[in-house]
Amino acid sequence: ADCVVIGGGIVGVCAAWWLAREGQNVVLVEKGSIGGEQSSRNWGWCRQQNRDARELPLSTRSLALWEQMGAEIGDNLGFRRCGLIYLSNDEAEIEGWAKWGRFARSAGVETHMLTAQEAAERGAATGKQWKGGVWSPTDGTADPARAAPLIAKSIETLGGHVVQSCAARGIERSAGRVSAVVTEHGTIRTPAVVVAGGAWAGSFLQQQGIFFPQASVRSSILSVAPGAQGLPDALHTAPVTVTRRADGGYTLATSGRANLDPTPGAIMGMRHFLPMFARRWRVLRPGGTQAWAAGFETRRRWALDQPTPMERMRILDPKPDAKVIAQTLARAQELLPELRKLSVQAAWGGYIDSTPDGVPVIDADVGIPGLVLAAGLSGHGFGIGPGVGHLVADMVLG
């Protein structure tokens, strides 16, 4: 292959798609199923609003690429510029949004501060008064259940190869450069490798002698059935975030109510994460042993001719926190009374991998020529996936 992409989440499939589109003989290997982990377990938001300044240009570009990829693939991937609404009664939070908005408008991003009256109008479905808010009309949502699988299917249409249930165990080198990827089903000769393994990236790089500080938190989300009337497509408040799903139902989530499950990787990288934990300790809940048992942040070395933790745990499917789910549902029903008449469809958990500064690592110089890393998306990966994939493809192609 001209390039092997490791990981079938949104970043991996987008990178492979752009490479295949440029005529590269690309092979994407995924230990489980395409989009099986966090890429199908997120809110579906594709936003510029409140992005880190370093990430904003990539976010803006990604919105255009969602549209371009959908048009070329022949399916819209569920992407819609439906606009995002933020409402608040916290003056400090509102001022923070206003400060970000002043910077963003100078960068050409459309974002509008809402007065109390405008916030009440935009949030009419809540029946509440608000001190203010934000309306970002060019932001939107896409469908987490459909996007990665549809892009993967298109990779094969473009002449690339997608291999599921095939774990990449390691990398071989010749004269110090990447020369092959060893998988559970055989070896693929290649001069270029993209590591887009999400929460598994740190343990995979550890096998190559590369330390990548990475910690994951377990989020808990639920969805309710279709049938609500008059609700906004995407609404964020401090108590709860509500997003319209492709089936007409709604995804309900609470920002910042994640569980911190201890892992070897998190312990080894603790000193790097202490500043972040110090800022966020009020919103992190102590977790359990799920992550440790799953093995995705192991720092043990494994042999290339023996099954690895990735083959023992094909898809990370952690149990959601029942208390968080119950609290999220109650908050959503209190905020939007229309939701009270809807039944719960499902509840699920997912691991969000983060870096110490909460900004992704997209790097072609991590110590092995021919290896590109795209991981640590820190809860932003789905929305910026097309842009990250395009950037990674540019790096591979020089």
SEKOL-791184 format. One record per residue (C-alpha): x, y, z; residue number from 0. Coordinates in Angstrom, 1 decimal. Layout:
N
(node (X, Y, Z), NUM)
...
***
This chain:
398
(node (0.0, 0.0, 0.0), 0)
(node (1.0, 3.6, -0.5), 1)
(node (-0.4, 4.3, 3.0), 2)
(node (-2.0, 2.3, 5.8), 3)
(node (-4.5, 4.1, 8.1), 4)
(node (-4.9, 2.6, 11.5), 5)
(node (-8.3, 3.3, 13.0), 6)
(node (-11.8, 3.5, 11.5), 7)
(node (-13.2, 6.4, 13.4), 8)
(node (-14.2, 9.7, 11.7), 9)
(node (-10.5, 10.9, 11.5), 10)
(node (-9.2, 7.6, 10.0), 11)
(node (-12.0, 7.3, 7.4), 12)
(node (-11.6, 10.9, 6.4), 13)
(node (-7.8, 10.6, 6.0), 14)
(node (-8.2, 7.4, 4.0), 15)
(node (-10.9, 9.0, 1.8), 16)
(node (-8.8, 12.0, 0.9), 17)
(node (-5.8, 9.8, 0.2), 18)
(node (-7.9, 7.5, -2.0), 19)
(node (-9.4, 10.5, -3.8), 20)
(node (-5.8, 11.5, -4.7), 21)
(node (-5.2, 8.1, -6.3), 22)
(node (-3.2, 6.6, -3.4), 23)
(node (-3.4, 2.8, -2.8), 24)
(node (-4.6, 3.2, 0.7), 25)
(node (-5.6, 0.5, 3.2), 26)
(node (-7.6, 1.3, 6.3), 27)
(node (-7.5, -1.3, 9.1), 28)
(node (-10.0, -1.3, 12.0), 29)
(node (-9.8, -3.7, 14.9), 30)
(node (-13.6, -3.7, 15.3), 31)
(node (-16.2, -2.0, 13.2), 32)
(node (-16.1, 1.3, 11.4), 33)
(node (-17.2, 4.2, 13.7), 34)
(node (-17.9, 1.7, 16.5), 35)
(node (-16.4, 3.8, 19.3), 36)
(node (-16.6, 7.5, 20.0), 37)
(node (-17.3, 8.5, 16.4), 38)
(node (-20.8, 7.1, 16.7), 39)
(node (-21.3, 7.9, 20.4), 40)
(node (-21.0, 11.7, 20.4), 41)
(node (-23.5, 14.6, 20.2), 42)
(node (-23.0, 15.1, 16.4), 43)
(node (-22.1, 18.8, 16.7), 44)
(node (-20.0, 20.4, 14.0), 45)
(node (-19.1, 23.8, 15.4), 46)
(node (-16.8, 26.8, 15.2), 47)
(node (-18.4, 28.4, 18.3), 48)
(node (-16.2, 28.5, 21.4), 49)
(node (-13.3, 26.7, 19.7), 50)
(node (-9.8, 27.1, 20.9), 51)
(node (-8.1, 29.7, 18.7), 52)
(node (-5.6, 27.2, 17.5), 53)
(node (-8.4, 24.9, 16.3), 54)
(node (-10.7, 27.5, 14.8), 55)
(node (-9.4, 27.6, 11.2), 56)
(node (-9.6, 23.8, 11.1), 57)
(node (-13.1, 23.9, 12.4), 58)
(node (-14.2, 26.4, 9.7), 59)
(node (-12.5, 24.4, 7.0), 60)
(node (-14.2, 21.2, 8.3), 61)
(node (-17.7, 22.7, 7.9), 62)
(node (-17.0, 23.3, 4.2), 63)
(node (-15.5, 19.8, 3.8), 64)
(node (-18.6, 18.2, 5.4), 65)
(node (-20.6, 19.7, 2.5), 66)
(node (-18.0, 18.9, -0.1), 67)
(node (-17.6, 15.3, 1.0), 68)
(node (-21.3, 14.7, 1.2), 69)
(node (-21.8, 16.1, -2.3), 70)
(node (-19.0, 14.0, -3.8), 71)
(node (-20.1, 10.8, -2.0), 72)
(node (-23.7, 11.4, -3.0), 73)
(node (-25.0, 11.5, 0.5), 74)
(node (-25.2, 14.4, 2.9), 75)
(node (-23.8, 12.3, 5.8), 76)
(node (-26.6, 13.8, 7.9), 77)
(node (-24.8, 17.2, 7.9), 78)
(node (-26.9, 20.3, 8.2), 79)
(node (-26.0, 23.9, 9.0), 80)
(node (-29.0, 24.1, 11.4), 81)
(node (-27.3, 26.7, 13.6), 82)
(node (-26.5, 26.2, 17.3), 83)
(node (-28.1, 28.0, 20.2), 84)
(node (-26.4, 28.7, 23.5), 85)
(node (-28.4, 30.1, 26.4), 86)
(node (-27.3, 31.2, 29.9), 87)
(node (-28.2, 33.0, 33.1), 88)
(node (-24.6, 33.2, 34.1), 89)
(node (-23.2, 36.7, 33.4), 90)
(node (-19.6, 35.5, 33.5), 91)
(node (-20.3, 32.8, 31.0), 92)
(node (-22.1, 35.2, 28.7), 93)
(node (-19.2, 37.6, 28.9), 94)
(node (-16.8, 34.8, 28.0), 95)
(node (-18.9, 34.0, 24.9), 96)
(node (-18.9, 37.7, 24.0), 97)
(node (-15.1, 37.9, 24.3), 98)
(node (-14.7, 34.8, 22.1), 99)
(node (-17.2, 36.3, 19.6), 100)
(node (-15.1, 39.5, 19.2), 101)
(node (-12.1, 37.4, 18.3), 102)
(node (-14.1, 35.0, 16.1), 103)
(node (-15.7, 37.8, 14.1), 104)
(node (-12.2, 39.2, 13.4), 105)
(node (-11.4, 35.8, 11.9), 106)
(node (-14.5, 35.9, 9.7), 107)
(node (-16.7, 33.6, 11.8), 108)
(node (-20.4, 34.5, 12.0), 109)
(node (-21.6, 34.5, 15.6), 110)
(node (-24.3, 36.6, 17.2), 111)
(node (-24.7, 37.5, 20.9), 112)
(node (-28.3, 37.4, 22.0), 113)
(node (-30.0, 39.9, 24.3), 114)
(node (-32.3, 38.7, 27.0), 115)
(node (-35.3, 39.2, 24.7), 116)
(node (-33.6, 37.4, 21.7), 117)
(node (-32.5, 34.6, 24.0), 118)
(node (-36.1, 34.1, 25.2), 119)
(node (-37.3, 34.1, 21.6), 120)
(node (-34.7, 31.6, 20.5), 121)
(node (-35.4, 29.5, 23.6), 122)
(node (-39.1, 29.8, 23.5), 123)
(node (-39.5, 26.0, 23.9), 124)
(node (-38.0, 26.3, 27.4), 125)
(node (-40.7, 28.8, 28.5), 126)
(node (-37.9, 30.5, 30.6), 127)
(node (-36.3, 33.9, 30.7), 128)
(node (-32.6, 34.1, 29.9), 129)
(node (-30.0, 36.8, 30.5), 130)
(node (-28.4, 36.1, 27.1), 131)
(node (-26.9, 33.7, 24.7), 132)
(node (-25.3, 33.0, 21.4), 133)
(node (-26.6, 32.1, 18.0), 134)
(node (-24.1, 30.6, 15.5), 135)
(node (-26.1, 30.2, 12.3), 136)
(node (-23.4, 28.6, 10.1), 137)
(node (-22.6, 25.8, 12.6), 138)
(node (-24.6, 22.6, 12.5), 139)
(node (-24.8, 18.8, 13.1), 140)
(node (-24.1, 15.6, 11.3), 141)
(node (-25.3, 12.0, 11.9), 142)
(node (-22.7, 10.1, 14.0), 143)
(node (-24.4, 6.7, 13.2), 144)
(node (-24.1, 7.3, 9.4), 145)
(node (-21.1, 9.4, 8.7), 146)
(node (-18.1, 7.2, 9.2), 147)
(node (-19.7, 4.1, 7.6), 148)
(node (-20.8, 6.0, 4.5), 149)
(node (-17.3, 7.6, 4.1), 150)
(node (-15.7, 4.1, 4.5), 151)
(node (-18.0, 2.7, 1.8), 152)
(node (-16.9, 5.6, -0.5), 153)
(node (-13.2, 4.8, 0.2), 154)
(node (-13.7, 1.4, -1.5), 155)
(node (-15.6, 3.1, -4.4), 156)
(node (-12.5, 5.3, -4.9), 157)
(node (-10.3, 2.2, -5.1), 158)
(node (-9.1, 2.0, -1.5), 159)
(node (-9.5, -0.9, 0.9), 160)
(node (-11.3, -1.0, 4.3), 161)
(node (-10.6, -4.1, 6.5), 162)
(node (-12.7, -4.5, 9.6), 163)
(node (-12.0, -6.9, 12.5), 164)
(node (-8.3, -6.5, 11.7), 165)
(node (-6.1, -5.1, 14.5), 166)
(node (-2.8, -3.4, 13.6), 167)
(node (-0.3, -4.9, 16.1), 168)
(node (2.7, -2.9, 15.3), 169)
(node (5.0, -1.2, 12.8), 170)
(node (8.2, -2.5, 11.1), 171)
(node (11.0, -0.3, 10.0), 172)
(node (13.8, -0.3, 7.5), 173)
(node (16.7, 2.1, 7.9), 174)
(node (14.7, 3.8, 10.6), 175)
(node (11.7, 4.5, 8.4), 176)
(node (8.3, 2.9, 8.3), 177)
(node (8.3, -0.1, 6.0), 178)
(node (5.3, -2.2, 7.1), 179)
(node (2.3, -2.6, 9.3), 180)
(node (1.9, -5.9, 11.1), 181)
(node (-1.8, -6.9, 11.5), 182)
(node (-3.4, -9.9, 13.1), 183)
(node (-4.1, -11.2, 9.5), 184)
(node (-0.7, -10.5, 8.0), 185)
(node (1.8, -7.8, 7.0), 186)
(node (1.2, -4.9, 4.7), 187)
(node (4.3, -3.3, 3.2), 188)
(node (4.0, 0.5, 3.1), 189)
(node (6.2, 3.6, 3.5), 190)
(node (3.5, 5.6, 5.3), 191)
(node (1.3, 5.0, 8.3), 192)
(node (-1.4, 7.2, 9.9), 193)
(node (-2.2, 6.4, 13.6), 194)
(node (-5.8, 7.5, 14.1), 195)
(node (-6.6, 5.1, 16.9), 196)
(node (-8.5, 7.4, 19.2), 197)
(node (-8.3, 6.1, 22.8), 198)
(node (-6.0, 3.3, 21.7), 199)
(node (-3.3, 5.6, 20.2), 200)
(node (-1.2, 6.0, 23.3), 201)
(node (-0.8, 2.2, 23.9), 202)
(node (0.0, 1.6, 20.2), 203)
(node (2.7, 4.3, 20.2), 204)
(node (4.1, 2.9, 23.4), 205)
(node (5.1, -0.2, 21.4), 206)
(node (7.2, 2.0, 19.2), 207)
(node (8.9, 3.6, 22.1), 208)
(node (6.9, 6.9, 21.8), 209)
(node (5.3, 8.4, 24.9), 210)
(node (2.0, 10.1, 24.1), 211)
(node (0.3, 11.7, 27.1), 212)
(node (-3.3, 10.7, 26.8), 213)
(node (-6.2, 10.3, 29.3), 214)
(node (-9.7, 9.3, 28.6), 215)
(node (-13.0, 10.2, 30.4), 216)
(node (-16.2, 8.1, 30.2), 217)
(node (-19.2, 10.1, 29.0), 218)
(node (-22.8, 9.0, 29.4), 219)
(node (-25.5, 9.9, 26.9), 220)
(node (-29.1, 9.0, 26.1), 221)
(node (-31.6, 9.4, 23.3), 222)
(node (-35.4, 9.8, 23.3), 223)
(node (-37.9, 8.8, 20.7), 224)
(node (-39.3, 11.2, 18.0), 225)
(node (-42.5, 13.1, 18.6), 226)
(node (-41.5, 16.4, 20.2), 227)
(node (-42.8, 19.6, 18.6), 228)
(node (-41.3, 23.1, 18.4), 229)
(node (-37.8, 22.3, 19.8), 230)
(node (-34.6, 23.8, 18.4), 231)
(node (-32.3, 21.5, 16.4), 232)
(node (-29.3, 22.1, 18.7), 233)
(node (-29.5, 23.8, 22.1), 234)
(node (-26.8, 24.1, 24.8), 235)
(node (-27.3, 25.2, 28.4), 236)
(node (-25.3, 24.5, 31.5), 237)
(node (-27.7, 21.9, 32.8), 238)
(node (-28.2, 19.9, 29.6), 239)
(node (-27.5, 19.9, 25.8), 240)
(node (-30.2, 18.7, 23.4), 241)
(node (-29.6, 17.7, 19.8), 242)
(node (-32.1, 16.6, 17.1), 243)
(node (-31.3, 13.2, 15.7), 244)
(node (-31.7, 12.0, 12.1), 245)
(node (-34.7, 9.9, 13.1), 246)
(node (-36.4, 12.9, 14.7), 247)
(node (-35.6, 11.9, 18.2), 248)
(node (-33.2, 13.8, 20.5), 249)
(node (-29.8, 13.1, 22.0), 250)
(node (-29.5, 14.4, 25.6), 251)
(node (-26.2, 15.0, 27.3), 252)
(node (-24.7, 17.0, 30.1), 253)
(node (-21.4, 18.7, 29.4), 254)
(node (-18.7, 18.1, 31.9), 255)
(node (-20.3, 15.3, 33.8), 256)
(node (-17.8, 12.6, 32.8), 257)
(node (-16.3, 9.8, 34.8), 258)
(node (-12.6, 9.6, 35.2), 259)
(node (-11.8, 5.9, 35.1), 260)
(node (-8.2, 5.2, 36.3), 261)
(node (-5.9, 3.6, 33.7), 262)
(node (-2.1, 2.9, 33.4), 263)
(node (-1.9, 5.6, 30.7), 264)
(node (-3.5, 8.3, 32.8), 265)
(node (-1.3, 7.4, 35.8), 266)
(node (1.9, 7.6, 33.7), 267)
(node (0.8, 10.9, 32.2), 268)
(node (-0.5, 12.4, 35.5), 269)
(node (2.0, 15.2, 35.8), 270)
(node (1.0, 16.4, 32.3), 271)
(node (-2.7, 16.4, 33.2), 272)
(node (-2.5, 17.9, 36.7), 273)
(node (-3.2, 21.5, 35.4), 274)
(node (-6.3, 20.3, 33.5), 275)
(node (-7.6, 18.2, 36.4), 276)
(node (-7.0, 21.2, 38.8), 277)
(node (-9.3, 23.3, 36.6), 278)
(node (-12.0, 20.7, 36.1), 279)
(node (-12.1, 18.6, 39.3), 280)
(node (-15.5, 20.0, 40.2), 281)
(node (-17.1, 18.4, 37.0), 282)
(node (-15.2, 15.1, 36.9), 283)
(node (-16.7, 12.2, 38.8), 284)
(node (-14.6, 9.3, 40.1), 285)
(node (-15.0, 6.2, 37.9), 286)
(node (-14.5, 2.5, 38.3), 287)
(node (-12.4, -0.3, 36.8), 288)
(node (-14.0, -0.5, 33.4), 289)
(node (-11.2, 1.3, 31.5), 290)
(node (-8.5, -0.6, 33.3), 291)
(node (-10.1, -3.9, 32.4), 292)
(node (-10.6, -2.9, 28.8), 293)
(node (-6.9, -2.5, 28.3), 294)
(node (-7.0, 0.4, 25.8), 295)
(node (-4.5, 2.5, 27.9), 296)
(node (-2.1, -0.3, 28.8), 297)
(node (1.5, 0.6, 28.7), 298)
(node (2.7, -3.0, 28.6), 299)
(node (4.6, -4.2, 25.5), 300)
(node (3.0, -6.9, 23.4), 301)
(node (4.4, -9.4, 20.9), 302)
(node (3.5, -9.0, 17.2), 303)
(node (2.8, -12.7, 16.8), 304)
(node (0.3, -13.0, 19.7), 305)
(node (-3.2, -11.5, 20.3), 306)
(node (-3.1, -8.0, 21.7), 307)
(node (-5.5, -6.1, 23.9), 308)
(node (-7.2, -4.8, 20.8), 309)
(node (-8.2, -8.3, 19.8), 310)
(node (-9.6, -9.0, 23.2), 311)
(node (-11.6, -5.7, 23.2), 312)
(node (-12.8, -5.1, 19.7), 313)
(node (-15.1, -2.2, 20.5), 314)
(node (-15.1, -0.1, 23.6), 315)
(node (-18.7, -0.2, 24.9), 316)
(node (-18.5, 1.0, 28.5), 317)
(node (-21.6, 1.1, 30.7), 318)
(node (-23.0, 4.6, 31.2), 319)
(node (-23.3, 6.1, 34.6), 320)
(node (-26.9, 5.5, 35.7), 321)
(node (-26.9, 8.5, 37.9), 322)
(node (-25.7, 10.8, 35.1), 323)
(node (-28.3, 9.4, 32.8), 324)
(node (-31.2, 9.9, 35.2), 325)
(node (-30.0, 13.4, 36.0), 326)
(node (-29.6, 14.3, 32.3), 327)
(node (-33.1, 13.1, 31.5), 328)
(node (-34.6, 15.0, 34.5), 329)
(node (-32.8, 18.2, 33.5), 330)
(node (-33.8, 17.9, 29.9), 331)
(node (-37.5, 17.3, 30.8), 332)
(node (-37.4, 20.3, 33.2), 333)
(node (-35.8, 22.5, 30.6), 334)
(node (-38.0, 21.4, 27.7), 335)
(node (-41.4, 20.1, 28.9), 336)
(node (-42.2, 18.8, 25.4), 337)
(node (-39.7, 16.0, 26.1), 338)
(node (-41.7, 14.6, 29.0), 339)
(node (-44.1, 12.8, 26.6), 340)
(node (-41.2, 10.9, 24.9), 341)
(node (-39.8, 7.5, 25.9), 342)
(node (-36.1, 6.8, 26.3), 343)
(node (-34.7, 5.0, 23.2), 344)
(node (-31.2, 4.1, 24.5), 345)
(node (-28.4, 5.1, 26.9), 346)
(node (-24.8, 4.5, 26.2), 347)
(node (-21.2, 5.3, 27.3), 348)
(node (-18.1, 6.3, 25.4), 349)
(node (-14.5, 7.1, 26.1), 350)
(node (-13.3, 10.6, 25.0), 351)
(node (-9.5, 10.7, 24.7), 352)
(node (-7.8, 14.0, 25.6), 353)
(node (-4.5, 15.7, 25.6), 354)
(node (-3.2, 17.8, 28.5), 355)
(node (-4.2, 21.0, 26.8), 356)
(node (-7.5, 19.7, 25.3), 357)
(node (-6.3, 20.3, 21.7), 358)
(node (-5.6, 17.5, 19.2), 359)
(node (-2.2, 16.3, 18.1), 360)
(node (-1.8, 16.2, 14.3), 361)
(node (1.8, 15.6, 13.7), 362)
(node (4.1, 14.1, 11.0), 363)
(node (7.2, 14.4, 13.2), 364)
(node (6.8, 12.2, 16.3), 365)
(node (10.0, 10.2, 16.0), 366)
(node (9.6, 7.7, 13.1), 367)
(node (9.8, 9.0, 9.5), 368)
(node (6.7, 7.9, 7.6), 369)
(node (4.4, 7.9, 10.7), 370)
(node (1.7, 10.5, 11.1), 371)
(node (-0.2, 10.8, 14.4), 372)
(node (-3.8, 12.2, 14.6), 373)
(node (-5.2, 11.6, 18.0), 374)
(node (-6.2, 13.2, 21.3), 375)
(node (-9.2, 14.9, 19.6), 376)
(node (-10.4, 15.8, 23.1), 377)
(node (-14.1, 15.6, 22.4), 378)
(node (-13.9, 17.7, 19.1), 379)
(node (-13.0, 14.9, 16.7), 380)
(node (-16.4, 14.3, 15.0), 381)
(node (-17.0, 17.9, 14.0), 382)
(node (-13.5, 18.5, 12.7), 383)
(node (-12.9, 15.0, 11.3), 384)
(node (-13.1, 16.0, 7.6), 385)
(node (-10.5, 18.8, 8.1), 386)
(node (-8.2, 16.7, 10.2), 387)
(node (-8.4, 13.9, 7.6), 388)
(node (-7.6, 16.4, 4.8), 389)
(node (-4.7, 17.8, 6.8), 390)
(node (-3.3, 14.3, 7.5), 391)
(node (-3.6, 13.4, 3.8), 392)
(node (-1.6, 16.6, 2.9), 393)
(node (1.1, 15.6, 5.4), 394)
(node (1.3, 12.1, 3.9), 395)
(node (1.5, 13.5, 0.4), 396)
(node (4.1, 16.1, 1.3), 397)
***
